[in-house]
Amino acid sequence: MPADDLPTAAGTGDPSPPPGLVVAAHFDEGPGYGVDRPGGSDSWLFTWTTGGRGRLRQGTSEVRAGAGDLVVLAPGVPHGYAVEPGAPHWRFWWAHCQARPSWTPWLRPYGTDDGLYAVTPVPEALHPRVEAAFRRLYADAGWTGGAEEAPEGSGIVVAHGTTARELALCALEEAVLLTTAAARAPLPPPGLDERVRRVQALLAADPGAPHTVDSLAARVALSPSRLSHLFTEQTGQSPMRALREARLRHAARLLEGTDLPVERVAAASGFVSPFHFTRVFRARYGSPPGAYRDGIRSTMDVPGNRP
């Protein structure tokens, strides 16, 4: 897809770029700007705010973004974003791409079960370096083999060719690594009902167990309907949605740290069907389980990246 075929600013209903592309731009949008994708995106969306304020929604999760906030939206989940109501504008860098598997462990501490990652607060001293990485991402995406670069403000740029894509992804990787290494991981939300906390702990401790709403409710002395209502009200998702996300996180850790076959990873994580597991894993992490593991391993094989 050439840049000429992309809108200068996406609007409601506009499709996201295909996952195989690296697409980037720097926008400064005023009140009324917004995008709503009920079907989510086929690619990951990275945003780095440099001025004003924006609001980003993914599934049932929502975050406000100010200067120095990195917000990432994973593919496959309904999302939307807009200028924060009452803000004069929202100035931000953005990039759509297929995220490298090695980035997922860095982002995970800042994530919600809906695939929204809010990496904040990033120390102010790092803001210029992170913005420089996004500037380089933009310039490298427009690289054509010569000395010329795509000037900032020239619109949306699409990386053509392997070299331009890899250079752009390397710049984005620097931004992700800098922000996730320096920001403070969020604290657990205060005020959760103790029974909701206990259910969350049960799911985290043994996501592969055959949990049901009935079995979880019995463990915390609630009726199934009361647990479903209370859990959804306080966490923004149903117990079974939380279970699926816990199983996917567990599967990702097994793929990262073991040589278990994909079928055994699926079974150990509570998925009865390997085909269903592959489908939901790809929707959540952007690549099938085998490719996700290969991406992690190839990164670890780079000198200096070994533990």
Secondary structure, 3 states (H helix, E strand, C coil): CCHHHCCCCCCCCCCCCCCCCCEEEEEEECCCCEEEECCCCCCEEEEEEEEECEEEEECCEEEEECCCCEEEECCCCCEEEEECCCCCCEEEEEEEECCCCCHHHHHHHHECCCCEEEECCCCHHHHHHHHHHHHHHHHHHCCCCCCCCCCCCCCCEECCCHHHHHHHHHHHHHHHHHHHHHCCCCCCCCCCCHHHHHHHHHHHHCCCCCCCHHHHHHHCCCCHHHHHHHHHHHHCCCHHHHHHHHHHHHHHHHHHHCCCCHHHHHHHCCCCCHHHHHHHHHHHHCCCHHHHHHHHHHHHCCCCCCC
